[in-house]
Amino acid sequence: MALENVKHWEIGDVRITRIVEVAAYAADIGMLLKDAGPEIFEPYLDWLKPNFVTEDGLMLMQWQAFAVQTPSRTLMIDTCIGNDRKLHFDIFNDMQTSFLEDLQASGIDPLKVDTVCCTHLHYDHVGWNTKLVDGAWMPTFPNARYLFDTTEYQEIRHLEEIGDWHGSHLPDAIDPIMAAGLHEFISAPGYQVCDEIRMEHTPGHTAGHCAIHIESRGERAVITGDLLHHPIQFAIPARHGSFDHDPVKGAQTRQKFVSENADGTIMVIGSHFSDPSAGWIIPDGDAWRFVTERPNAD
């Protein structure tokens, strides 16, 4: 088990539990920001190190999901990569992680999860939608409604139809959910899941990408999905991201998100941010920075 990577946050009456599938993965920043090298970190090292950049100038990333418990609901926000998969990237093939065991050890019974919110439908956010049982892919959360944005579904289904690898995981991670009748299509720009949880349309990374807003008793948090992949994007949100289907729209959405949430009052939890994964956006001259200790409220 990897319970040392489990983390909890309390937002009013809402409890958020982080379950990490792949921790502290070091990679070249050029993967995310085309033609960028480690020098791009230099102006921001005072807040990027040691949590988000290595001594050798590599970016640190994680693959993780979030269980959210409200007074009335138990939700999963994305479901990571999953075991036993055959995927485009070799490093994610035939994984055998303790994801489900960690989830259960954290007090989350998969049978009691009633909602799965998919920020988008890429392979690394829907993998544990299903699990392999006696050679067949079965819903991991059989009593849940799986929320798919309509625009998102249409885009990734199209990618599957034209043979793009982005759609190659649908037969094992999405189709079994639909066959079981557990899916529900939602429409952007906003969908109120329950009193405390709202899905906000944040397109660019994918056509129907959503961020997840959480609000309870005056406290607020947002789970980013792939709106951002690394905290350096708070400092340079206009820089085009290599992972975005529409880099121009992605940069526009990112700039809007950062400027609207940069008052240090909303906890931002990055779906791919390495530990501690959560923090606050604050102004930094003409740009912004990400801090992992809550700023003093004025």
C-alpha positions in Angstrom: 0.0 0.0 0.0 1.0 3.6 -0.5 -0.9 5.2 2.3 2.0 7.6 3.0 0.8 9.4 -0.1 -2.8 9.7 1.1 -3.7 13.2 2.1 -6.9 14.8 3.4 -8.3 18.4 3.3 -11.4 19.8 5.0 -13.5 22.4 3.1 -16.3 23.3 5.5 -18.3 20.1 5.8 -16.6 18.5 2.8 -13.7 16.1 3.2 -11.3 15.6 0.3 -9.0 12.6 0.2 -6.1 12.3 -2.3 -5.3 8.9 -3.6 -1.9 8.8 -5.5 -1.3 6.2 -8.2 2.1 7.5 -9.5 4.0 9.8 -7.2 6.7 12.4 -7.9 7.4 11.4 -11.5 10.4 13.5 -12.8 10.2 14.6 -16.5 11.6 17.2 -18.8 9.6 20.4 -18.9 9.8 20.3 -22.7 7.1 17.6 -22.6 4.6 20.2 -21.3 6.0 23.4 -22.7 7.4 22.9 -26.2 11.1 24.0 -26.7 11.4 24.9 -23.0 14.4 23.8 -20.9 15.2 24.0 -17.2 16.1 27.6 -17.5 12.4 28.4 -17.6 12.2 27.7 -13.9 14.9 30.1 -12.9 12.8 33.2 -12.1 10.4 31.0 -9.9 12.7 28.6 -8.1 12.1 30.3 -4.7 8.5 28.9 -4.8 8.9 25.9 -7.1 11.6 24.1 -5.2 11.7 21.6 -3.6 8.1 20.4 -4.2 7.7 20.9 -7.9 11.1 21.0 -9.5 14.1 18.7 -8.8 17.7 19.8 -8.2 18.4 18.8 -11.8 15.7 21.0 -13.2 13.1 18.4 -14.0 9.4 19.0 -13.3 7.7 16.8 -10.8 4.2 15.4 -11.6 1.8 13.0 -10.0 -1.2 10.9 -11.2 -3.9 11.0 -8.5 -7.6 11.0 -7.9 -9.8 12.6 -5.2 -12.6 11.1 -3.1 -14.9 13.8 -1.9 -17.4 13.3 0.9 -20.2 15.8 1.5 -22.9 15.4 4.1 -25.1 13.7 1.6 -22.8 12.3 -1.2 -19.6 10.3 -1.8 -17.9 11.2 -5.0 -14.8 10.3 -7.0 -13.2 13.1 -8.9 -11.4 11.3 -11.8 -10.1 7.7 -11.5 -6.4 7.8 -12.6 -4.9 5.1 -15.0 -5.9 1.7 -13.6 -4.4 -1.7 -13.4 -4.0 -4.2 -16.3 -4.2 -1.7 -19.1 -2.6 -1.7 -22.5 -2.0 2.0 -23.3 -0.1 4.3 -25.6 2.7 4.9 -23.1 4.7 1.9 -22.1 5.3 3.2 -18.5 1.5 2.9 -17.8 1.1 -0.6 -19.3 0.2 -3.5 -17.0 0.3 -1.4 -13.9 -0.3 -3.1 -10.6 -0.9 -0.4 -7.9 -2.6 -0.4 -4.6 -5.1 2.3 -5.7 -8.2 0.5 -4.6 -6.7 -0.8 -1.4 -5.6 2.7 -0.5 -9.0 4.0 -1.2 -10.6 1.5 1.0 -8.0 1.9 3.8 -8.9 5.7 3.7 -12.5 4.9 4.6 -14.0 5.0 1.0 -16.0 2.0 0.1 -16.3 1.7 -3.7 -19.8 0.3 -3.3 -20.9 3.5 -1.5 -19.5 5.9 -4.1 -22.6 7.4 -5.7 -21.1 9.8 -8.2 -18.0 9.8 -10.4 -17.1 13.2 -11.9 -14.8 13.0 -14.9 -13.0 16.3 -15.5 -12.3 14.9 -19.0 -12.1 11.5 -20.7 -8.3 11.0 -21.2 -7.0 7.6 -20.3 -5.3 8.8 -17.1 -8.4 10.3 -15.6 -10.9 7.4 -16.2 -8.8 4.2 -15.8 -10.3 3.1 -12.5 -13.8 3.7 -13.9 -13.5 -0.1 -14.4 -11.5 -3.0 -13.2 -10.7 -6.4 -14.7 -12.8 -9.2 -13.3 -12.4 -12.7 -14.8 -11.3 -11.3 -18.1 -14.0 -8.6 -18.4 -14.0 -4.9 -17.6 -16.6 -4.2 -14.9 -17.6 -0.9 -13.2 -15.4 -0.2 -10.2 -18.2 1.9 -8.6 -21.3 0.0 -9.6 -23.7 2.1 -7.6 -22.5 5.5 -9.0 -23.6 7.7 -11.8 -20.6 8.6 -14.0 -20.9 12.2 -15.2 -19.6 12.8 -18.8 -19.7 16.2 -20.4 -21.6 15.8 -23.7 -19.0 17.9 -25.7 -16.2 15.9 -24.2 -17.7 12.6 -25.0 -18.4 13.6 -28.6 -14.8 14.8 -29.1 -13.1 11.7 -27.7 -15.5 9.3 -29.5 -14.6 11.1 -32.7 -10.9 10.6 -31.9 -11.6 6.9 -31.4 -13.4 6.7 -34.8 -10.4 8.2 -36.7 -7.9 6.0 -35.0 -6.3 8.6 -32.7 -4.6 6.9 -29.7 -6.5 9.3 -27.4 -9.6 7.2 -27.9 -8.0 3.8 -27.7 -9.0 3.3 -24.0 -12.7 3.8 -24.5 -13.5 0.1 -24.9 -12.2 -0.8 -21.5 -12.8 2.5 -19.5 -15.9 4.1 -20.9 -17.9 1.5 -22.9 -18.5 -0.8 -20.0 -20.0 2.1 -18.0 -22.3 2.9 -20.8 -23.3 -0.7 -21.3 -24.2 -0.9 -17.6 -26.3 2.2 -18.0 -24.3 4.1 -15.3 -23.4 7.1 -17.4 -25.1 10.5 -17.4 -24.4 13.2 -19.9 -24.1 16.8 -18.5 -23.9 20.1 -20.3 -21.5 22.9 -19.8 -20.9 25.7 -18.9 -21.8 24.6 -15.4 -23.4 21.7 -13.7 -24.4 21.6 -10.0 -23.7 18.1 -8.9 -24.9 18.7 -5.3 -25.1 21.6 -2.9 -21.4 21.7 -2.4 -20.0 20.5 -5.8 -20.1 22.2 -9.2 -18.5 21.3 -12.5 -17.3 24.3 -14.5 -16.5 24.2 -18.2 -12.8 24.9 -18.7 -12.2 24.0 -22.4 -8.8 23.9 -24.2 -7.1 20.8 -22.8 -10.1 19.0 -24.3 -13.3 20.3 -25.7 -15.4 19.6 -22.7 -12.9 19.7 -19.9 -14.3 20.7 -16.5 -12.8 21.9 -13.3 -14.5 20.9 -10.0 -15.5 23.6 -7.6 -16.2 22.8 -3.9 -17.8 25.2 -1.5 -19.1 24.7 2.1 -19.6 27.0 5.0 -17.7 29.8 3.3 -14.7 27.7 2.4 -13.8 27.1 -1.2 -11.6 24.8 -3.2 -11.2 23.8 -6.9 -9.7 20.6 -8.4 -8.1 21.6 -11.6 -8.1 18.5 -13.7 -5.8 19.2 -16.6 -6.5 22.9 -16.8 -2.9 23.1 -15.5 -0.4 20.3 -15.3 2.4 22.0 -13.3 2.5 25.0 -11.0 4.8 26.9 -13.3 1.8 27.5 -15.4 0.4 29.9 -12.8 3.4 32.2 -13.5 3.1 31.9 -17.3 -0.5 30.9 -18.0 -0.4 32.3 -21.6 2.3 29.8 -22.6 0.8 27.1 -24.9 0.7 23.6 -23.4 1.8 20.7 -25.5 -0.8 18.4 -23.9 -3.8 20.6 -24.9 -6.0 19.6 -27.8 -6.5 23.3 -28.5 -3.4 25.2 -27.2 -4.9 28.6 -27.9 -8.1 28.0 -26.1 -6.2 26.2 -23.3 -4.0 29.3 -22.7 -7.1 31.6 -22.7 -8.9 29.4 -20.2 -5.9 29.2 -18.0 -5.4 32.9 -17.9 -9.0 33.5 -17.0 -8.9 30.9 -14.3 -5.7 32.2 -12.7 -6.8 35.8 -12.8 -10.2 35.0 -11.3 -8.8 32.8 -8.5 -5.6 34.8 -7.5 -6.9 36.4 -4.3 -5.5 33.7 -2.0 -8.9 32.7 -0.7 -9.6 29.5 -2.8 -7.6 26.3 -2.3 -6.4 25.1 -5.7 -5.7 21.3 -5.9 -3.7 20.3 -8.9 -4.6 17.0 -10.4 -1.0 16.4 -11.5 0.7 18.5 -8.9 3.3 16.7 -6.8 3.0 16.7 -3.0 1.6 18.7 -1.3 -0.7 19.1 -4.4 -2.7 22.0 -2.9 -2.1 25.7 -2.4 -3.2 29.2 -3.2 -2.6 31.6 -6.1 -1.4 35.0 -5.2 -0.2 38.0 -7.3 3.5 38.2 -8.0 4.4 41.5 -9.7 2.8 41.4 -13.1 2.2 37.6 -12.8 1.2 35.1 -10.1 2.8 32.4 -7.9 1.5 29.3 -6.1 2.1 29.1 -2.4 1.5 26.0 -0.3 0.9 27.9 3.0 -2.4 29.7 3.2 -1.9 33.5 2.9 -3.1 35.6 5.8 -6.6 36.8 5.2 -7.0 40.6 5.2 
